[in-house]
Amino acid sequence: MLIALAGLPGAGRSTLAKGLQASLHAEIVSRDTIRMAEFPEWDDRAAKRAAFEIVRLDVGLLLRAGATVIVDGATLATQAERRELHELASSLGGREAAVRLDARAAASEVLVAALAAVRARR
């Protein structure tokens, strides 16, 4: 399964990703982390696109291995990137959930706690 999180800085993507990672035993792939590690001197569209290519490759490898993958970062900023991740998940027979966050980190923490409570009742 692929869960793709998008949203502006401070929306709570990383907070939600970490909470979902624990609940779903998922792998997190972060475009922002990859961009800062691979292209620390660049913060332009070309660096972000190059980092997205690495994200796409990582996601493909993890999905092929049967992992649940959470993509964190503003990786769904363009329709083309959203389509690429959707087509990748579909081509591998995986399910996909795209989530756009417009909330603050505190709201995401509440959502993670609620998800944990629901799981605990099962």
N, CA, C and O atoms as CSV, one atom per row, in Angstrom:
chain,resi,resn,atom,element,x,y,z
A,1,MET,N,N,0.839,-1.177,0.000
A,1,MET,CA,C,0.000,0.000,0.000
A,1,MET,C,C,0.880,1.235,0.000
A,1,MET,O,O,1.917,1.266,0.663
A,2,LEU,N,N,0.476,2.232,-0.728
A,2,LEU,CA,C,1.163,3.508,-0.807
A,2,LEU,C,C,0.270,4.579,-0.198
A,2,LEU,O,O,-0.881,4.740,-0.603
A,3,ILE,N,N,0.799,5.304,0.766
A,3,ILE,CA,C,0.104,6.439,1.356
A,3,ILE,C,C,0.951,7.663,1.047
A,3,ILE,O,O,2.078,7.772,1.529
A,4,ALA,N,N,0.427,8.574,0.258
A,4,ALA,CA,C,1.165,9.762,-0.158
A,4,ALA,C,C,0.606,10.976,0.566
A,4,ALA,O,O,-0.568,11.313,0.413
A,5,LEU,N,N,1.452,11.632,1.354
A,5,LEU,CA,C,1.045,12.800,2.131
A,5,LEU,C,C,1.550,14.065,1.458
A,5,LEU,O,O,2.715,14.144,1.069
A,6,ALA,N,N,0.692,15.038,1.322
A,6,ALA,CA,C,1.067,16.326,0.738
A,6,ALA,C,C,0.511,17.427,1.617
A,6,ALA,O,O,-0.462,17.229,2.344
A,7,GLY,N,N,1.131,18.575,1.545
A,7,GLY,CA,C,0.657,19.719,2.303
A,7,GLY,C,C,1.776,20.719,2.499
A,7,GLY,O,O,2.953,20.416,2.301
A,8,LEU,N,N,1.387,21.899,2.888
A,8,LEU,CA,C,2.354,22.969,3.100
A,8,LEU,C,C,3.195,22.695,4.345
A,8,LEU,O,O,2.788,21.911,5.202
A,9,PRO,N,N,4.360,23.331,4.454
A,9,PRO,CA,C,5.167,23.181,5.664
A,9,PRO,C,C,4.348,23.528,6.907
A,9,PRO,O,O,3.621,24.521,6.927
A,10,GLY,N,N,4.475,22.707,7.928
A,10,GLY,CA,C,3.736,22.924,9.166
A,10,GLY,C,C,2.350,22.300,9.184
A,10,GLY,O,O,1.638,22.395,10.183
A,11,ALA,N,N,1.965,21.662,8.084
A,11,ALA,CA,C,0.625,21.063,8.018
A,11,ALA,C,C,0.525,19.791,8.840
A,11,ALA,O,O,-0.578,19.351,9.165
A,12,GLY,N,N,1.659,19.194,9.182
A,12,GLY,CA,C,1.649,17.988,9.996
A,12,GLY,C,C,1.948,16.707,9.247
A,12,GLY,O,O,1.682,15.619,9.759
A,13,ARG,N,N,2.498,16.810,8.038
A,13,ARG,CA,C,2.803,15.611,7.258
A,13,ARG,C,C,3.736,14.672,8.002
A,13,ARG,O,O,3.461,13.477,8.114
A,14,SER,N,N,4.834,15.206,8.507
A,14,SER,CA,C,5.825,14.357,9.168
A,14,SER,C,C,5.278,13.758,10.452
A,14,SER,O,O,5.559,12.602,10.768
A,15,THR,N,N,4.502,14.530,11.190
A,15,THR,CA,C,3.881,14.017,12.424
A,15,THR,C,C,2.938,12.873,12.093
A,15,THR,O,O,2.967,11.826,12.740
A,16,LEU,N,N,2.109,13.073,11.091
A,16,LEU,CA,C,1.175,12.026,10.692
A,16,LEU,C,C,1.934,10.814,10.150
A,16,LEU,O,O,1.576,9.675,10.452
A,17,ALA,N,N,2.968,11.046,9.359
A,17,ALA,CA,C,3.759,9.934,8.799
A,17,ALA,C,C,4.344,9.076,9.912
A,17,ALA,O,O,4.279,7.849,9.846
A,18,LYS,N,N,4.911,9.705,10.929
A,18,LYS,CA,C,5.507,8.949,12.036
A,18,LYS,C,C,4.457,8.149,12.802
A,18,LYS,O,O,4.705,7.007,13.189
A,19,GLY,N,N,3.288,8.744,13.019
A,19,GLY,CA,C,2.221,8.019,13.700
A,19,GLY,C,C,1.712,6.845,12.883
A,19,GLY,O,O,1.480,5.761,13.419
A,20,LEU,N,N,1.540,7.058,11.594
A,20,LEU,CA,C,1.092,5.971,10.718
A,20,LEU,C,C,2.161,4.892,10.589
A,20,LEU,O,O,1.845,3.706,10.500
A,21,GLN,N,N,3.425,5.305,10.580
A,21,GLN,CA,C,4.517,4.336,10.479
A,21,GLN,C,C,4.441,3.344,11.630
A,21,GLN,O,O,4.574,2.137,11.427
A,22,ALA,N,N,4.231,3.847,12.824
A,22,ALA,CA,C,4.155,2.970,13.993
A,22,ALA,C,C,2.919,2.080,13.926
A,22,ALA,O,O,2.989,0.894,14.250
A,23,SER,N,N,1.803,2.637,13.514
A,23,SER,CA,C,0.554,1.873,13.466
A,23,SER,C,C,0.533,0.819,12.366
A,23,SER,O,O,-0.010,-0.271,12.543
A,24,LEU,N,N,1.131,1.162,11.229
A,24,LEU,CA,C,1.050,0.291,10.053
A,24,LEU,C,C,2.331,-0.483,9.775
A,24,LEU,O,O,2.395,-1.256,8.818
A,25,HIS,N,N,3.349,-0.282,10.603
A,25,HIS,CA,C,4.667,-0.902,10.364
A,25,HIS,C,C,5.139,-0.568,8.950
A,25,HIS,O,O,5.558,-1.439,8.188
A,26,ALA,N,N,5.057,0.713,8.630
A,26,ALA,CA,C,5.342,1.187,7.276
A,26,ALA,C,C,6.733,1.787,7.181
A,26,ALA,O,O,7.374,2.093,8.187
A,27,GLU,N,N,7.178,1.946,5.950
A,27,GLU,CA,C,8.428,2.631,5.639
A,27,GLU,C,C,8.091,4.048,5.205
A,27,GLU,O,O,7.142,4.255,4.449
A,28,ILE,N,N,8.855,5.025,5.675
A,28,ILE,CA,C,8.663,6.415,5.262
A,28,ILE,C,C,9.741,6.784,4.249
A,28,ILE,O,O,10.929,6.543,4.464
A,29,VAL,N,N,9.302,7.374,3.143
A,29,VAL,CA,C,10.220,7.919,2.145
A,29,VAL,C,C,9.912,9.417,2.071
A,29,VAL,O,O,8.792,9.813,1.748
A,30,SER,N,N,10.915,10.244,2.375
A,30,SER,CA,C,10.717,11.692,2.434
A,30,SER,C,C,11.516,12.395,1.348
A,30,SER,O,O,12.743,12.306,1.302
A,31,ARG,N,N,10.807,13.088,0.482
A,31,ARG,CA,C,11.489,13.841,-0.563
A,31,ARG,C,C,12.369,14.923,0.032
A,31,ARG,O,O,13.468,15.169,-0.465
A,32,ASP,N,N,11.904,15.574,1.089
A,32,ASP,CA,C,12.683,16.647,1.680
A,32,ASP,C,C,13.979,16.119,2.290
A,32,ASP,O,O,15.029,16.746,2.154
A,33,THR,N,N,13.910,14.975,2.958
A,33,THR,CA,C,15.108,14.372,3.545
A,33,THR,C,C,16.092,13.974,2.453
A,33,THR,O,O,17.296,14.202,2.571
A,34,ILE,N,N,15.567,13.381,1.395
A,34,ILE,CA,C,16.428,12.981,0.274
A,34,ILE,C,C,17.055,14.204,-0.376
A,34,ILE,O,O,18.246,14.195,-0.684
A,35,ARG,N,N,16.277,15.249,-0.589
A,35,ARG,CA,C,16.812,16.457,-1.230
A,35,ARG,C,C,17.924,17.069,-0.379
A,35,ARG,O,O,18.963,17.458,-0.912
A,36,MET,N,N,17.719,17.159,0.933
A,36,MET,CA,C,18.742,17.763,1.795
A,36,MET,C,C,20.011,16.910,1.860
A,36,MET,O,O,21.116,17.441,1.973
A,37,ALA,N,N,19.846,15.583,1.788
A,37,ALA,CA,C,21.012,14.695,1.838
A,37,ALA,C,C,21.776,14.669,0.516
A,37,ALA,O,O,23.007,14.680,0.508
A,38,GLU,N,N,21.060,14.636,-0.583
A,38,GLU,CA,C,21.695,14.486,-1.897
A,38,GLU,C,C,22.078,15.808,-2.559
A,38,GLU,O,O,23.056,15.881,-3.303
A,39,PHE,N,N,21.293,16.853,-2.278
A,39,PHE,CA,C,21.507,18.141,-2.948
A,39,PHE,C,C,21.487,19.282,-1.924
A,39,PHE,O,O,20.652,20.180,-2.031
A,40,PRO,N,N,22.394,19.263,-0.929
A,40,PRO,CA,C,22.319,20.238,0.165
A,40,PRO,C,C,22.524,21.692,-0.272
A,40,PRO,O,O,22.074,22.608,0.417
A,41,GLU,N,N,23.177,21.908,-1.372
A,41,GLU,CA,C,23.444,23.272,-1.835
A,41,GLU,C,C,22.306,23.840,-2.688
A,41,GLU,O,O,22.267,25.039,-2.962
A,42,TRP,N,N,21.394,22.981,-3.097
A,42,TRP,CA,C,20.348,23.409,-4.024
A,42,TRP,C,C,18.996,23.392,-3.335
A,42,TRP,O,O,18.696,22.494,-2.548
A,43,ASP,N,N,18.196,24.380,-3.634
A,43,ASP,CA,C,16.811,24.396,-3.167
A,43,ASP,C,C,15.949,24.977,-4.284
A,43,ASP,O,O,15.186,25.923,-4.088
A,44,ASP,N,N,16.100,24.376,-5.456
A,44,ASP,CA,C,15.350,24.862,-6.598
A,44,ASP,C,C,14.512,23.727,-7.182
A,44,ASP,O,O,14.547,22.599,-6.692
A,45,ARG,N,N,13.782,24.034,-8.205
A,45,ARG,CA,C,12.894,23.059,-8.832
A,45,ARG,C,C,13.648,21.834,-9.344
A,45,ARG,O,O,13.153,20.712,-9.238
A,46,ALA,N,N,14.840,22.042,-9.898
A,46,ALA,CA,C,15.622,20.919,-10.431
A,46,ALA,C,C,16.028,19.953,-9.319
A,46,ALA,O,O,15.970,18.738,-9.504
A,47,ALA,N,N,16.436,20.481,-8.174
A,47,ALA,CA,C,16.816,19.614,-7.045
A,47,ALA,C,C,15.606,18.860,-6.523
A,47,ALA,O,O,15.702,17.678,-6.190
A,48,LYS,N,N,14.477,19.533,-6.451
A,48,LYS,CA,C,13.260,18.871,-5.964
A,48,LYS,C,C,12.814,17.781,-6.932
A,48,LYS,O,O,12.355,16.720,-6.508
A,49,ARG,N,N,12.949,18.040,-8.219
A,49,ARG,CA,C,12.576,17.024,-9.218
A,49,ARG,C,C,13.528,15.828,-9.157
A,49,ARG,O,O,13.094,14.679,-9.246
A,50,ALA,N,N,14.815,16.098,-9.007
A,50,ALA,CA,C,15.787,15.010,-8.896
A,50,ALA,C,C,15.512,14.179,-7.639
A,50,ALA,O,O,15.590,12.951,-7.672
A,51,ALA,N,N,15.191,14.850,-6.541
A,51,ALA,CA,C,14.855,14.129,-5.307
A,51,ALA,C,C,13.591,13.302,-5.497
A,51,ALA,O,O,13.495,12.192,-4.972
A,52,PHE,N,N,12.621,13.828,-6.243
A,52,PHE,CA,C,11.397,13.062,-6.498
A,52,PHE,C,C,11.706,11.802,-7.294
A,52,PHE,O,O,11.093,10.760,-7.060
A,53,GLU,N,N,12.637,11.880,-8.220
A,53,GLU,CA,C,13.017,10.680,-8.991
A,53,GLU,C,C,13.560,9.597,-8.063
A,53,GLU,O,O,13.266,8.416,-8.244
A,54,ILE,N,N,14.348,10.000,-7.073
A,54,ILE,CA,C,14.853,9.047,-6.091
A,54,ILE,C,C,13.706,8.490,-5.259
A,54,ILE,O,O,13.672,7.295,-4.966
A,55,VAL,N,N,12.772,9.345,-4.882
A,55,VAL,CA,C,11.577,8.895,-4.138
A,55,VAL,C,C,10.853,7.831,-4.943
A,55,VAL,O,O,10.505,6.772,-4.420
A,56,ARG,N,N,10.628,8.118,-6.217
A,56,ARG,CA,C,9.895,7.183,-7.077
A,56,ARG,C,C,10.598,5.833,-7.145
A,56,ARG,O,O,9.950,4.789,-7.072
A,57,LEU,N,N,11.914,5.850,-7.282
A,57,LEU,CA,C,12.672,4.591,-7.314
A,57,LEU,C,C,12.578,3.844,-5.976
A,57,LEU,O,O,12.359,2.633,-5.949
A,58,ASP,N,N,12.745,4.575,-4.873
A,58,ASP,CA,C,12.651,3.949,-3.546
A,58,ASP,C,C,11.270,3.348,-3.314
A,58,ASP,O,O,11.143,2.224,-2.828
A,59,VAL,N,N,10.239,4.108,-3.666
A,59,VAL,CA,C,8.867,3.628,-3.479
A,59,VAL,C,C,8.643,2.359,-4.290
A,59,VAL,O,O,8.061,1.400,-3.784
A,60,GLY,N,N,9.090,2.338,-5.523
A,60,GLY,CA,C,8.938,1.153,-6.359
A,60,GLY,C,C,9.603,-0.068,-5.754
A,60,GLY,O,O,9.015,-1.149,-5.720
A,61,LEU,N,N,10.829,0.101,-5.277
A,61,LEU,CA,C,11.540,-1.023,-4.649
A,61,LEU,C,C,10.809,-1.526,-3.409
A,61,LEU,O,O,10.660,-2.733,-3.216
A,62,LEU,N,N,10.357,-0.606,-2.577
A,62,LEU,CA,C,9.667,-1.000,-1.344
A,62,LEU,C,C,8.320,-1.663,-1.624
A,62,LEU,O,O,7.971,-2.653,-0.980
A,63,LEU,N,N,7.564,-1.124,-2.583
A,63,LEU,CA,C,6.270,-1.736,-2.926
A,63,LEU,C,C,6.474,-3.131,-3.507
A,63,LEU,O,O,5.714,-4.049,-3.199
A,64,ARG,N,N,7.484,-3.294,-4.338
A,64,ARG,CA,C,7.780,-4.617,-4.899
A,64,ARG,C,C,8.130,-5.619,-3.804
A,64,ARG,O,O,7.873,-6.814,-3.944
A,65,ALA,N,N,8.721,-5.125,-2.708
A,65,ALA,CA,C,9.087,-5.991,-1.584
A,65,ALA,C,C,7.902,-6.252,-0.659
A,65,ALA,O,O,8.032,-6.982,0.324
A,66,GLY,N,N,6.744,-5.659,-0.969
A,66,GLY,CA,C,5.546,-5.893,-0.172
A,66,GLY,C,C,5.362,-4.949,0.995
A,66,GLY,O,O,4.499,-5.177,1.842
A,67,ALA,N,N,6.149,-3.900,1.057
A,67,ALA,CA,C,6.068,-2.960,2.177
A,67,ALA,C,C,4.901,-1.990,2.006
A,67,ALA,O,O,4.458,-1.713,0.892
A,68,THR,N,N,4.422,-1.488,3.127
A,68,THR,CA,C,3.532,-0.339,3.135
A,68,THR,C,C,4.438,0.875,3.155
A,68,THR,O,O,5.352,0.960,3.976
A,69,VAL,N,N,4.189,1.820,2.250
A,69,VAL,CA,C,5.086,2.964,2.082
A,69,VAL,C,C,4.316,4.259,2.290
A,69,VAL,O,O,3.236,4.461,1.735
A,70,ILE,N,N,4.900,5.127,3.101
A,70,ILE,CA,C,4.356,6.469,3.310
A,70,ILE,C,C,5.321,7.446,2.653
A,70,ILE,O,O,6.502,7.480,2.997
A,71,VAL,N,N,4.828,8.236,1.714
A,71,VAL,CA,C,5.640,9.258,1.074
A,71,VAL,C,C,5.343,10.570,1.783
A,71,VAL,O,O,4.214,11.060,1.774
A,72,ASP,N,N,6.389,11.131,2.400
A,72,ASP,CA,C,6.262,12.377,3.156
A,72,ASP,C,C,7.008,13.473,2.422
A,72,ASP,O,O,8.083,13.242,1.867
A,73,GLY,N,N,6.449,14.635,2.421
A,73,GLY,CA,C,7.060,15.776,1.752
A,73,GLY,C,C,6.058,16.365,0.786
A,73,GLY,O,O,5.005,15.779,0.536
A,74,ALA,N,N,6.377,17.493,0.257
A,74,ALA,CA,C,5.459,18.141,-0.673
A,74,ALA,C,C,5.584,17.493,-2.045
A,74,ALA,O,O,5.565,18.172,-3.072
A,75,THR,N,N,5.711,16.171,-2.048
A,75,THR,CA,C,5.970,15.451,-3.292
A,75,THR,C,C,4.783,15.440,-4.230
A,75,THR,O,O,4.927,15.107,-5.406
A,76,LEU,N,N,3.647,15.788,-3.743
A,76,LEU,CA,C,2.471,15.771,-4.614
A,76,LEU,C,C,2.099,17.173,-5.051
A,76,LEU,O,O,0.935,17.469,-5.323
A,77,ALA,N,N,3.107,18.031,-5.115
A,77,ALA,CA,C,2.864,19.424,-5.450
A,77,ALA,C,C,2.368,19.607,-6.880
A,77,ALA,O,O,1.633,20.552,-7.167
A,78,THR,N,N,2.762,18.715,-7.770
A,78,THR,CA,C,2.314,18.856,-9.148
A,78,THR,C,C,1.427,17.674,-9.535
A,78,THR,O,O,1.537,16.579,-8.984
A,79,GLN,N,N,0.558,17.928,-10.485
A,79,GLN,CA,C,-0.315,16.860,-10.969
A,79,GLN,C,C,0.513,15.727,-11.569
A,79,GLN,O,O,0.151,14.558,-11.439
A,80,ALA,N,N,1.614,16.064,-12.221
A,80,ALA,CA,C,2.467,15.036,-12.831
A,80,ALA,C,C,3.038,14.103,-11.768
A,80,ALA,O,O,3.077,12.890,-11.971
A,81,GLU,N,N,3.483,14.653,-10.637
A,81,GLU,CA,C,4.025,13.811,-9.576
A,81,GLU,C,C,2.939,12.938,-8.954
A,81,GLU,O,O,3.174,11.767,-8.655
A,82,ARG,N,N,1.765,13.500,-8.762
A,82,ARG,CA,C,0.642,12.702,-8.228
A,82,ARG,C,C,0.327,11.547,-9.175
A,82,ARG,O,O,0.115,10.414,-8.742
A,83,ARG,N,N,0.300,11.849,-10.463
A,83,ARG,CA,C,0.005,10.826,-11.466
A,83,ARG,C,C,1.098,9.749,-11.484
A,83,ARG,O,O,0.793,8.559,-11.573
A,84,GLU,N,N,2.364,10.161,-11.399
A,84,GLU,CA,C,3.458,9.189,-11.417
A,84,GLU,C,C,3.364,8.213,-10.251
A,84,GLU,O,O,3.534,7.009,-10.439
A,85,LEU,N,N,3.097,8.715,-9.056
A,85,LEU,CA,C,2.976,7.811,-7.903
A,85,LEU,C,C,1.748,6.913,-8.035
A,85,LEU,O,O,1.803,5.728,-7.706
A,86,HIS,N,N,0.652,7.473,-8.512
A,86,HIS,CA,C,-0.563,6.680,-8.714
A,86,HIS,C,C,-0.303,5.555,-9.729
A,86,HIS,O,O,-0.664,4.403,-9.491
A,87,GLU,N,N,0.317,5.896,-10.841
A,87,GLU,CA,C,0.594,4.885,-11.875
A,87,GLU,C,C,1.572,3.835,-11.373
A,87,GLU,O,O,1.445,2.661,-11.720
A,88,LEU,N,N,2.535,4.231,-10.572
A,88,LEU,CA,C,3.482,3.276,-10.011
A,88,LEU,C,C,2.766,2.278,-9.106
A,88,LEU,O,O,2.946,1.068,-9.244
A,89,ALA,N,N,1.957,2.783,-8.186
A,89,ALA,CA,C,1.218,1.888,-7.285
A,89,ALA,C,C,0.282,0.981,-8.078
A,89,ALA,O,O,0.194,-0.215,-7.802
A,90,SER,N,N,-0.409,1.540,-9.051
A,90,SER,CA,C,-1.341,0.747,-9.865
A,90,SER,C,C,-0.620,-0.334,-10.662
A,90,SER,O,O,-1.104,-1.460,-10.771
A,91,SER,N,N,0.536,0.013,-11.216
A,91,SER,CA,C,1.271,-0.961,-12.038
A,91,SER,C,C,1.759,-2.144,-11.211
A,91,SER,O,O,1.991,-3.228,-11.745
A,92,LEU,N,N,1.911,-1.934,-9.916
A,92,LEU,CA,C,2.370,-3.003,-9.036
A,92,LEU,C,C,1.212,-3.677,-8.313
A,92,LEU,O,O,1.424,-4.500,-7.422
A,93,GLY,N,N,-0.008,-3.327,-8.695
A,93,GLY,CA,C,-1.182,-3.945,-8.092
A,93,GLY,C,C,-1.445,-3.512,-6.666
A,93,GLY,O,O,-2.174,-4.178,-5.931
A,94,GLY,N,N,-0.846,-2.390,-6.272
A,94,GLY,CA,C,-1.000,-1.920,-4.897
A,94,GLY,C,C,-2.148,-0.951,-4.731
A,94,GLY,O,O,-2.635,-0.355,-5.692
A,95,ARG,N,N,-2.564,-0.812,-3.495
A,95,ARG,CA,C,-3.575,0.188,-3.172
A,95,ARG,C,C,-2.867,1.501,-2.897
A,95,ARG,O,O,-1.682,1.530,-2.564
A,96,GLU,N,N,-3.616,2.592,-3.042
A,96,GLU,CA,C,-3.027,3.910,-2.872
A,96,GLU,C,C,-3.999,4.807,-2.139
A,96,GLU,O,O,-5.207,4.752,-2.369
A,97,ALA,N,N,-3.466,5.635,-1.254
A,97,ALA,CA,C,-4.251,6.663,-0.594
A,97,ALA,C,C,-3.460,7.956,-0.668
A,97,ALA,O,O,-2.321,8.010,-0.205
A,98,ALA,N,N,-4.038,8.983,-1.234
A,98,ALA,CA,C,-3.403,10.295,-1.288
A,98,ALA,C,C,-4.095,11.178,-0.265
A,98,ALA,O,O,-5.320,11.293,-0.261
A,99,VAL,N,N,-3.311,11.799,0.597
A,99,VAL,CA,C,-3.859,12.626,1.669
A,99,VAL,C,C,-3.233,14.003,1.585
A,99,VAL,O,O,-2.010,14.137,1.625
A,100,ARG,N,N,-4.061,15.020,1.471
A,100,ARG,CA,C,-3.574,16.408,1.462
A,100,ARG,C,C,-3.916,17.018,2.807
A,100,ARG,O,O,-5.085,17.099,3.184
A,101,LEU,N,N,-2.890,17.448,3.528
A,101,LEU,CA,C,-3.077,18.020,4.858
A,101,LEU,C,C,-3.100,19.536,4.793
A,101,LEU,O,O,-2.222,20.164,4.200
A,102,ASP,N,N,-4.104,20.102,5.404
A,102,ASP,CA,C,-4.197,21.551,5.516
A,102,ASP,C,C,-4.299,21.941,6.992
A,102,ASP,O,O,-4.732,23.045,7.323
A,103,ALA,N,N,-3.897,21.031,7.865
A,103,ALA,CA,C,-3.994,21.253,9.300
A,103,ALA,C,C,-2.621,21.550,9.877
A,103,ALA,O,O,-1.604,21.380,9.205
A,104,ARG,N,N,-2.600,21.985,11.098
A,104,ARG,CA,C,-1.343,22.199,11.820
A,104,ARG,C,C,-0.894,20.884,12.448
A,104,ARG,O,O,-1.676,19.939,12.551
A,105,ALA,N,N,0.364,20.829,12.866
A,105,ALA,CA,C,0.945,19.619,13.448
A,105,ALA,C,C,0.131,19.122,14.641
A,105,ALA,O,O,-0.029,17.914,14.817
A,106,ALA,N,N,-0.378,20.027,15.449
A,106,ALA,CA,C,-1.145,19.608,16.628
A,106,ALA,C,C,-2.377,18.814,16.225
A,106,ALA,O,O,-2.737,17.842,16.889
A,107,ALA,N,N,-3.024,19.223,15.141
A,107,ALA,CA,C,-4.200,18.488,14.674
A,107,ALA,C,C,-3.800,17.102,14.195
A,107,ALA,O,O,-4.545,16.141,14.389
A,108,SER,N,N,-2.630,16.987,13.571
A,108,SER,CA,C,-2.157,15.678,13.129
A,108,SER,C,C,-1.864,14.778,14.316
A,108,SER,O,O,-2.132,13.577,14.262
A,109,GLU,N,N,-1.313,15.344,15.398
A,109,GLU,CA,C,-1.052,14.557,16.597
A,109,GLU,C,C,-2.356,14.001,17.160
A,109,GLU,O,O,-2.397,12.862,17.625
A,110,VAL,N,N,-3.412,14.792,17.121
A,110,VAL,CA,C,-4.719,14.325,17.583
A,110,VAL,C,C,-5.216,13.198,16.690
A,110,VAL,O,O,-5.753,12.206,17.184
A,111,LEU,N,N,-5.041,13.342,15.380
A,111,LEU,CA,C,-5.466,12.312,14.438
A,111,LEU,C,C,-4.705,11.012,14.672
A,111,LEU,O,O,-5.300,9.934,14.662
A,112,VAL,N,N,-3.401,11.106,14.882
A,112,VAL,CA,C,-2.596,9.908,15.149
A,112,VAL,C,C,-3.075,9.232,16.429
A,112,VAL,O,O,-3.207,8.008,16.464
A,113,ALA,N,N,-3.335,10.001,17.472
A,113,ALA,CA,C,-3.821,9.435,18.728
A,113,ALA,C,C,-5.171,8.762,18.531
A,113,ALA,O,O,-5.429,7.697,19.092
A,114,ALA,N,N,-6.022,9.379,17.741
A,114,ALA,CA,C,-7.341,8.769,17.468
A,114,ALA,C,C,-7.205,7.480,16.706
A,114,ALA,O,O,-7.905,6.513,17.008
A,115,LEU,N,N,-6.307,7.432,15.706
A,115,LEU,CA,C,-6.077,6.213,14.963
A,115,LEU,C,C,-5.538,5.111,15.870
A,115,LEU,O,O,-5.939,3.954,15.742
A,116,ALA,N,N,-4.641,5.458,16.777
A,116,ALA,CA,C,-4.082,4.485,17.713
A,116,ALA,C,C,-5.171,3.932,18.630
A,116,ALA,O,O,-5.189,2.738,18.930
A,117,ALA,N,N,-6.070,4.797,19.068
A,117,ALA,CA,C,-7.162,4.357,19.939
A,117,ALA,C,C,-8.095,3.407,19.207
A,117,ALA,O,O,-8.544,2.416,19.782
A,118,VAL,N,N,-8.389,3.697,17.949
A,118,VAL,CA,C,-9.251,2.830,17.160
A,118,VAL,C,C,-8.592,1.471,16.979
A,118,VAL,O,O,-9.248,0.440,17.129
A,119,ARG,N,N,-7.288,1.456,16.657
A,119,ARG,CA,C,-6.566,0.201,16.486
A,119,ARG,C,C,-6.529,-0.612,17.775
A,119,ARG,O,O,-6.623,-1.839,17.743
A,120,ALA,N,N,-6.393,0.074,18.907
A,120,ALA,CA,C,-6.315,-0.622,20.200
A,120,ALA,C,C,-7.619,-1.318,20.546
A,120,ALA,O,O,-7.615,-2.323,21.258
A,121,ARG,N,N,-8.733,-0.799,20.053
A,121,ARG,CA,C,-10.045,-1.403,20.337
A,121,ARG,C,C,-10.309,-2.660,19.508
A,121,ARG,O,O,-11.210,-3.436,19.827
A,122,ARG,N,N,-9.538,-2.860,18.460
A,122,ARG,CA,C,-9.769,-4.014,17.572
A,122,ARG,C,C,-9.317,-5.285,18.200
A,122,ARG,O,O,-9.437,-6.350,17.593
